[in-house]
Amino acid sequence: MLRLLPALALLLLQTPAHAQQADQVATGEITGADHETYKQIPFDVPEGTERITVRLTYDKANKTVVDLGVFDPQRFRGWSGGTRDRFTLSASDASPGYLPGALPAGRWHVQFGVPNARKDAHSPYRVEIFLDRGTVRNASAAIADAPINAAPGWFRGDLHMHDAHSDGSCKSKTGKKIPCPLFRTVDAAANAGLDFVAVTDHNTVSHFGGLRELQPYFDNILLIPGTEVTTFGGHANAIGLTRWVDFRIGTPGVPNVAAVEKAVAEAGAILSINHPGLPSGEACMGCGWVWPDTDWNGITAIEAINANTVNTPLSGIGFWYKQLNAGHRLTGVGGSDNHNPDAEAGRAGIGRPTTVVHAEALSTPAILAGIRAGRVFVDVEGTRTRVLDVEAVSGRTRALMGETLAPGAKLDVTATIAGVDAGKAVLIANGTEAQSLPLAPAVTFHLDRKAACGWIAVNVTTQDGKLLLVGNPIYVRCGR
């Protein structure tokens, strides 16, 4: 007996985005009469659906076997046989064996193939259909992987890299320069000992399906889908995207930067401005951030350290500090901007610099939340051992990087530092070096409220001022 239970529209709209609730459920039974036959399980896809996830459970007793596939109203969309019990499809990506593309509204059907059902078989099955539609993200929740590490901690990653899906290159087996396969980029990141990477090809999402295929193999590193939104007035990484966003600022559908920011947020991602200190023009077309109508409330981070500009006048540090001084809360991050996983001479390898994020778990939502929270530091040389954490205390109140402190007359700022043999700790107050002290496992600065008002941060440098570790701000209220 087959039951198809479409979810009520009201329930669909009221379901929290994080809930994993099936929108439609079909149940039935495989019997001996189904042996070596095909069986269609219909379901309906409403207008505006952005992702579909299908999950199958059935009784495998007595050697019953069910193969799994799907058809949309017009065409075949994929087949995984008996190898998986769930799959997902969207315009940008799909599970291996399935075809991404538009999700036409109408009657779809899950396709069963039954290569084996014994004569006396009575095997109940349940097919659950999950949909992403509007603010509801049931399909994304149903296909989401468990955290690679469920414990909180510091996680090291690289938020900016490219492969064959845009302008990444490497050498072929015979030594020719070729567009570099995504697998090579991910393999290099894993070999670098990173905990996570965001692969951010220019303006495309064609690599998302590849990341979905590679993640089960690379089960010790989190692969975060991203896009470098590349415009005529600047580049920005959309990190954690679930779908393509239109980058064509100035066209009717994308009138301004705010439209891009809105689309990125609706797609579940954060936006981080890349290499903002670079020039724009023929020297580096569209590289520097020059959009005059930027809504800074829609920006989460700034790439303060890009491998190609670190410790140069083109560094993003000054741009970041300027925005902090204007009152915008923005997390400073780093990115290798790697275009070749072999890291040929003169180019940074993947993971140099490293963005180190304190997160509740090693998962995409947790890493994004950690970046938003701002308890982040950048390991400029991409070591795996250096640590920087900062705490400000005033009376009975305290704050960590990314938090806000309401100080009394005085406050103490303590930097906990590890993995650096020599150099100095530098206290930054509103973009200016306020104090410096010799390195120690814990370095404490003392300052009054007036000097701290606005924001403070701690960096670690060599004796001659070369950046090694870059800390994020603690925001300090000016009033009592």
C-alpha positions as CSV (number, residue, x, y, z in Angstrom):
1,M,0.0,0.0,0.0
2,L,1.4,3.4,-1.0
3,R,0.7,6.7,0.9
4,L,1.9,10.0,-0.4
5,L,1.8,12.7,2.3
6,P,2.5,16.2,0.9
7,A,3.3,18.8,3.6
8,L,0.9,21.6,4.2
9,A,2.1,24.9,2.8
10,L,1.6,26.5,6.2
11,L,3.9,24.0,7.9
12,L,6.4,24.4,5.1
13,L,6.7,28.1,5.7
14,Q,6.8,27.7,9.5
15,T,9.4,25.0,9.7
16,P,12.7,26.4,11.1
17,A,15.6,26.5,8.6
18,H,17.6,24.0,10.7
19,A,14.9,21.4,11.1
20,Q,15.3,18.1,9.3
21,Q,11.6,17.4,8.6
22,A,10.4,15.5,5.6
23,D,8.2,17.5,3.3
24,Q,6.7,14.3,1.7
25,V,6.7,10.7,2.7
26,A,5.9,7.6,0.7
27,T,5.6,4.2,2.4
28,G,4.9,0.8,0.9
29,E,6.1,-2.8,0.7
30,I,8.4,-4.8,-1.6
31,T,7.0,-8.3,-2.2
32,G,8.0,-11.3,-4.2
33,A,5.9,-9.9,-7.1
34,D,8.4,-7.0,-7.4
35,H,11.4,-9.3,-8.2
36,E,13.3,-8.0,-11.2
37,T,10.8,-5.2,-11.9
38,Y,10.9,-1.3,-11.7
39,K,8.7,0.6,-9.4
40,Q,7.9,4.4,-9.5
41,I,7.3,6.4,-6.3
42,P,5.8,9.7,-7.3
43,F,6.3,13.0,-5.5
44,D,5.6,16.7,-6.2
45,V,8.1,19.5,-6.5
46,P,6.5,23.0,-6.0
47,E,7.7,26.1,-7.8
48,G,10.7,27.8,-6.1
49,T,12.3,24.5,-5.0
50,E,16.1,25.0,-4.8
51,R,17.3,21.6,-3.6
52,I,15.8,18.1,-3.3
53,T,17.1,15.4,-1.0
54,V,15.7,11.8,-1.1
55,R,16.2,9.3,1.7
56,L,15.3,5.6,1.4
57,T,15.0,3.1,4.2
58,Y,13.7,-0.5,3.7
59,D,13.8,-3.9,5.4
60,K,16.7,-5.8,3.9
61,A,15.9,-9.1,5.5
62,N,15.6,-12.1,3.3
63,K,18.0,-10.6,0.8
64,T,15.7,-8.0,-0.5
65,V,17.6,-5.4,-2.6
66,V,16.4,-2.1,-3.9
67,D,18.3,0.1,-6.4
68,L,17.6,3.8,-6.3
69,G,17.3,6.6,-8.9
70,V,15.1,9.5,-9.9
71,F,13.4,11.2,-12.9
72,D,12.1,14.7,-13.1
73,P,9.0,15.5,-15.2
74,Q,11.0,15.5,-18.4
75,R,14.2,13.5,-18.0
76,F,16.4,11.0,-16.2
77,R,18.3,12.7,-13.3
78,G,20.4,10.0,-11.8
79,W,21.0,6.5,-10.6
80,S,23.0,5.1,-7.7
81,G,21.8,1.6,-7.6
82,G,22.2,0.0,-4.2
83,T,25.3,2.0,-3.2
84,R,23.6,4.8,-1.3
85,D,20.4,5.4,0.7
86,R,20.2,9.1,0.0
87,F,21.0,11.6,-2.6
88,T,20.6,15.3,-3.3
89,L,20.2,17.5,-6.4
90,S,20.2,21.3,-6.9
91,A,21.0,23.7,-9.7
92,S,24.7,23.9,-8.6
93,D,25.5,20.3,-7.5
94,A,24.3,16.8,-7.0
95,S,25.4,13.6,-5.3
96,P,27.7,11.4,-7.4
97,G,25.6,9.5,-9.9
98,Y,23.1,12.4,-10.2
99,L,22.8,15.4,-12.5
100,P,22.7,18.9,-11.2
101,G,20.5,21.4,-13.0
102,A,17.2,23.2,-12.9
103,L,14.5,21.6,-10.7
104,P,11.3,21.9,-12.7
105,A,8.1,22.0,-10.8
106,G,5.7,19.1,-11.2
107,R,5.5,15.4,-10.7
108,W,8.8,13.7,-10.2
109,H,9.3,10.1,-9.3
110,V,11.9,8.1,-7.4
111,Q,12.7,5.1,-9.5
112,F,13.2,1.7,-7.8
113,G,14.8,-1.2,-9.4
114,V,14.4,-4.5,-7.6
115,P,17.1,-7.0,-8.6
116,N,16.1,-9.4,-5.8
117,A,13.0,-10.1,-3.8
118,R,12.3,-13.6,-2.7
119,K,8.9,-15.2,-3.4
120,D,7.8,-14.8,0.3
121,A,9.3,-11.3,0.7
122,H,7.4,-8.6,2.6
123,S,9.9,-5.7,3.0
124,P,8.4,-2.4,4.1
125,Y,10.1,0.8,2.7
126,R,9.9,4.5,3.4
127,V,10.9,7.2,1.0
128,E,11.3,10.7,2.5
129,I,11.5,13.8,0.3
130,F,13.2,16.9,1.7
131,L,13.0,20.3,0.0
132,D,14.8,23.6,0.2
133,R,12.4,26.3,-0.5
134,G,12.3,29.9,0.6
135,T,13.8,30.0,4.1
136,V,13.3,26.3,4.7
137,R,16.4,24.2,4.3
138,N,15.2,20.7,5.0
139,A,17.0,19.2,2.0
140,S,20.3,20.7,3.0
141,A,19.9,19.5,6.6
142,A,19.0,16.0,5.4
143,I,22.2,15.6,3.3
144,A,24.6,17.4,5.7
145,D,27.5,15.4,6.9
146,A,28.2,15.0,10.6
147,P,31.0,17.2,11.9
148,I,34.5,15.9,11.2
149,N,35.3,16.8,14.8
150,A,32.4,17.3,17.1
151,A,34.5,18.9,19.9
152,P,35.2,22.6,20.2
153,G,38.6,23.9,19.5
154,W,41.0,25.9,17.3
155,F,40.8,24.7,13.6
156,R,43.3,25.7,10.9
157,G,42.3,26.4,7.4
158,D,42.7,28.3,4.1
159,L,39.9,30.4,2.8
160,H,41.0,31.2,-0.7
161,M,42.2,28.9,-3.5
162,H,41.5,28.0,-7.2
163,D,41.6,24.9,-9.4
164,A,40.6,24.0,-13.0
165,H,37.1,25.3,-12.5
166,S,38.6,28.8,-12.8
167,D,42.2,29.8,-13.2
168,G,44.2,27.2,-11.2
169,S,46.9,25.3,-13.0
170,C,49.6,22.7,-12.5
171,K,51.8,20.3,-14.5
172,S,50.4,17.2,-16.2
173,K,51.9,13.8,-16.0
174,T,54.2,14.7,-18.9
175,G,55.1,18.2,-17.5
176,K,52.7,20.4,-19.5
177,K,50.9,23.3,-17.8
178,I,47.2,22.4,-17.6
179,P,44.1,23.4,-15.7
180,C,44.6,21.7,-12.4
181,P,42.1,19.0,-11.4
182,L,40.2,19.8,-8.2
183,F,41.4,16.5,-6.7
184,R,45.0,17.8,-6.8
185,T,44.1,21.0,-4.9
186,V,42.2,19.1,-2.2
187,D,44.9,16.5,-1.9
188,A,47.5,19.3,-1.4
189,A,45.4,20.9,1.3
190,A,45.0,17.5,3.1
191,N,48.8,16.9,2.9
192,A,49.4,20.3,4.4
193,G,47.7,19.2,7.6
194,L,44.8,21.7,7.4
195,D,41.5,21.1,9.2
196,F,39.4,23.0,6.5
197,V,39.6,24.7,3.2
198,A,37.2,26.8,1.1
199,V,37.6,26.3,-2.6
200,T,36.7,29.6,-4.2
201,D,36.7,29.5,-8.0
202,H,35.8,32.7,-9.8
203,N,32.0,33.3,-10.2
204,T,31.2,29.7,-10.6
205,V,29.8,26.8,-8.6
206,S,30.8,24.0,-11.0
207,H,33.2,22.7,-8.4
208,F,30.6,22.1,-5.8
209,G,29.7,18.7,-7.1
210,G,33.3,17.7,-7.1
211,L,33.7,18.8,-3.5
212,R,30.6,16.7,-2.6
213,E,32.2,13.7,-4.3
214,L,35.6,14.2,-2.6
215,Q,34.5,14.8,0.9
216,P,33.8,11.2,1.9
217,Y,37.4,10.3,0.8
218,F,39.0,13.3,2.5
219,D,37.3,12.6,5.7
220,N,39.9,14.3,7.9
221,I,39.5,17.8,6.3
222,L,36.4,19.9,5.9
223,L,35.7,21.0,2.3
224,I,33.7,24.2,2.2
225,P,32.1,25.3,-1.0
226,G,32.8,28.9,-2.0
227,T,33.0,31.3,-4.9
228,E,35.2,34.3,-5.4
229,V,32.6,36.9,-6.5
230,T,34.7,38.7,-9.0
231,T,33.4,42.1,-10.1
232,F,34.8,45.2,-11.8
233,G,35.0,47.0,-8.4
234,G,36.5,44.3,-6.2
235,H,36.7,40.6,-5.3
236,A,35.0,38.9,-2.3
237,N,34.8,35.3,-1.2
238,A,31.3,33.9,-0.6
239,I,32.2,31.2,1.8
240,G,29.7,28.3,2.5
241,L,27.5,28.9,-0.5
242,T,24.7,26.5,-1.3
243,R,24.0,27.9,-4.8
244,W,25.2,30.3,-7.4
245,V,24.8,34.0,-6.9
246,D,24.8,36.6,-9.7
247,F,27.9,38.7,-9.7
248,R,27.0,41.1,-12.5
249,I,26.8,44.3,-10.5
250,G,25.2,47.1,-12.6
251,T,22.8,44.8,-14.5
252,P,19.0,45.0,-13.8
253,G,19.0,42.0,-11.5
254,V,22.0,43.1,-9.5
255,P,21.8,46.9,-9.3
256,N,24.5,47.3,-6.6
257,V,26.8,45.6,-4.0
258,A,23.9,45.3,-1.5
259,A,22.1,43.0,-4.0
260,V,25.1,40.7,-4.0
261,E,25.3,40.8,-0.2
262,K,21.7,39.9,0.1
263,A,21.9,37.0,-2.3
264,V,25.0,35.6,-0.5
265,A,23.3,35.8,2.9
266,E,20.2,34.1,1.5
267,A,22.4,31.3,0.1
268,G,23.7,30.6,3.6
269,A,27.2,32.1,3.1
270,I,29.4,34.8,4.5
271,L,31.1,37.5,2.4
272,S,34.8,38.3,2.9
273,I,36.5,41.0,0.8
274,N,39.7,39.8,-0.8
275,H,43.1,41.5,-1.2
276,P,41.5,45.0,-0.8
277,G,44.8,46.8,-0.9
278,L,45.6,45.8,-4.5
279,P,45.2,48.4,-7.2
280,S,42.3,48.4,-9.7
281,G,42.8,49.0,-13.4
282,E,45.0,47.4,-16.0
283,A,47.6,46.5,-13.4
284,C,45.1,44.3,-11.7
285,M,41.6,44.5,-13.2
286,G,39.0,44.7,-10.5
287,C,41.3,43.5,-7.8
288,G,41.1,46.3,-5.2
289,W,37.8,47.0,-3.4
290,V,36.5,50.3,-4.7
291,W,32.7,50.0,-4.6
292,P,31.5,53.3,-3.0
293,D,28.1,51.9,-2.0
294,T,29.3,49.0,0.1
295,D,26.9,48.2,2.9
296,W,29.3,47.0,5.6
297,N,26.6,45.3,7.5
298,G,26.5,42.7,4.8
299,I,30.3,42.0,5.0
300,T,31.6,39.5,7.6
301,A,35.3,39.5,7.0
302,I,38.3,41.1,5.2
303,E,41.2,39.2,3.9
304,A,43.8,41.2,5.9
305,I,46.6,38.7,4.9
306,N,46.8,37.6,1.3
307,A,49.9,35.5,0.4
308,N,50.7,37.8,-2.5
309,T,50.6,41.1,-0.5
310,V,51.7,40.2,3.1
311,N,54.3,42.5,4.6
312,T,54.0,44.9,1.6
313,P,52.4,48.3,1.1
314,L,49.6,46.4,-0.7
315,S,48.6,44.4,2.4
316,G,45.0,44.4,3.4
317,I,45.8,45.3,7.0
318,G,45.5,49.1,6.5
319,F,42.2,48.7,4.7
320,W,40.8,46.5,7.4
321,Y,41.9,48.8,10.2
322,K,40.3,51.8,8.4
323,Q,37.0,50.0,8.4
324,L,37.3,49.0,12.0
325,N,38.0,52.7,12.9
326,A,34.8,53.6,11.0
327,G,32.9,51.5,13.4
328,H,32.4,48.3,11.3
329,R,32.8,45.0,13.0
330,L,34.8,42.8,10.5
331,T,36.8,39.7,11.2
332,G,40.3,39.7,9.7
333,V,41.2,36.5,7.9
334,G,43.9,35.2,5.6
335,G,44.0,33.3,2.3
336,S,46.8,31.8,0.2
337,D,45.0,32.7,-3.0
338,N,46.7,29.6,-4.3
339,H,46.5,28.8,-8.1
340,N,48.9,25.9,-8.2
341,P,48.9,23.1,-5.5
342,D,52.6,22.4,-6.4
343,A,53.5,25.8,-5.0
344,E,56.2,26.6,-7.5
345,A,59.0,29.1,-6.6
346,G,57.8,32.5,-5.6
347,R,54.2,31.4,-4.9
348,A,52.6,30.5,-1.6
349,G,51.5,27.0,-1.0
350,I,48.0,26.1,0.2
351,G,47.7,27.0,3.9
352,R,50.1,29.9,3.9
353,P,48.8,32.0,5.5
354,T,46.5,30.0,7.7
355,T,43.2,31.3,9.2
356,V,42.8,29.8,12.6
357,V,39.2,29.8,13.9
358,H,37.9,28.8,17.3
359,A,34.7,26.9,16.6
360,E,32.2,24.7,18.4
361,A,32.9,21.8,15.9
362,L,34.7,21.1,12.6
363,S,31.7,21.7,10.3
364,T,30.8,24.3,7.8
365,P,28.1,26.0,10.0
366,A,30.4,26.0,13.0
367,I,33.4,27.5,11.1
368,L,31.2,30.2,9.6
369,A,29.8,31.0,13.0
370,G,33.4,31.1,14.4
371,I,34.4,33.6,11.7
372,R,31.3,35.7,12.4
373,A,32.2,35.7,16.2
374,G,35.7,36.9,15.5
375,R,37.7,34.6,17.7
376,V,40.2,34.2,14.9
377,F,43.9,34.8,14.3
378,V,46.0,34.5,11.2
379,D,49.2,32.5,11.2
380,V,51.0,34.4,8.4
381,E,53.7,31.7,7.7
382,G,51.2,28.9,7.9
383,T,52.8,26.9,10.7
384,R,50.8,24.2,12.4
385,T,52.0,25.1,15.9
386,R,51.7,28.8,16.5
387,V,48.9,30.0,18.7
388,L,47.6,33.5,19.6
389,D,44.6,34.2,21.9
390,V,43.8,37.5,23.5
391,E,41.7,38.4,26.6
392,A,40.9,41.8,28.0
393,V,39.9,42.2,31.6
394,S,38.6,45.3,33.4
395,G,37.3,44.8,37.0
396,R,34.9,41.9,36.9
397,T,34.3,42.0,33.1
398,R,36.3,40.2,30.5
399,A,36.2,39.8,26.7
400,L,38.0,37.6,24.1
401,M,38.7,38.4,20.5
402,G,35.5,39.4,18.7
403,E,33.7,40.3,21.9
404,T,32.9,43.7,23.5
405,L,34.3,45.0,26.8
406,A,32.7,47.8,28.9
407,P,35.8,48.9,30.9
408,G,36.4,50.7,34.0
409,A,39.2,53.2,34.4
410,K,41.9,50.6,33.6
411,L,42.1,47.4,31.7
412,D,44.6,44.6,31.2
413,V,45.1,42.9,27.9
414,T,46.8,39.4,28.0
415,A,48.0,37.6,24.9
416,T,48.7,33.9,25.1
417,I,51.3,33.0,22.6
418,A,52.9,29.7,21.6
419,G,55.1,28.4,18.9
420,V,57.1,31.6,18.3
421,D,60.8,31.5,19.4
422,A,61.7,35.2,19.1
423,G,60.1,38.5,18.4
424,K,57.7,40.8,20.1
425,A,54.0,41.2,21.0
426,V,52.5,44.4,19.7
427,L,49.4,46.0,21.1
428,I,47.3,47.8,18.5
429,A,44.8,50.4,19.6
430,N,42.5,51.8,16.9
431,G,45.0,50.9,14.1
432,T,48.1,52.3,15.8
433,E,50.9,50.6,17.6
434,A,50.3,51.5,21.3
435,Q,52.9,49.3,23.1
436,S,55.2,46.4,22.4
437,L,56.7,43.8,24.7
438,P,59.2,41.0,24.4
439,L,57.6,37.6,23.7
440,A,56.6,35.3,26.5
441,P,54.0,32.5,26.9
442,A,51.7,35.2,28.3
443,V,52.2,38.9,27.7
444,T,50.1,41.5,29.5
445,F,49.6,45.1,28.5
446,H,48.1,47.7,30.9
447,L,46.3,50.7,29.5
448,D,43.6,53.2,30.5
449,R,40.1,53.4,29.1
450,K,40.7,56.5,27.0
451,A,43.6,54.8,25.1
452,A,41.6,51.6,24.6
453,C,38.3,53.2,23.5
454,G,37.2,51.8,20.1
455,W,39.1,48.6,19.6
456,I,42.3,46.8,20.6
457,A,44.2,43.9,19.1
458,V,47.5,42.1,19.6
459,N,49.9,41.0,16.8
460,V,53.1,39.1,17.0
461,T,56.1,40.2,14.8
462,T,59.7,39.6,14.4
463,Q,62.1,42.0,16.0
464,D,62.2,44.1,12.8
465,G,58.4,44.2,12.5
466,K,57.6,41.4,10.1
467,L,54.1,40.0,10.8
468,L,53.9,36.5,12.2
469,L,50.5,36.3,13.9
470,V,47.6,38.7,13.4
471,G,45.0,39.0,16.1
472,N,41.4,40.1,15.8
473,P,39.8,43.0,17.7
474,I,38.3,43.2,21.1
475,Y,35.8,46.0,20.9
476,V,35.9,48.5,23.8
477,R,33.0,50.7,24.6
478,C,33.8,54.4,25.2
479,G,31.2,55.1,27.8
480,R,30.7,53.6,31.2
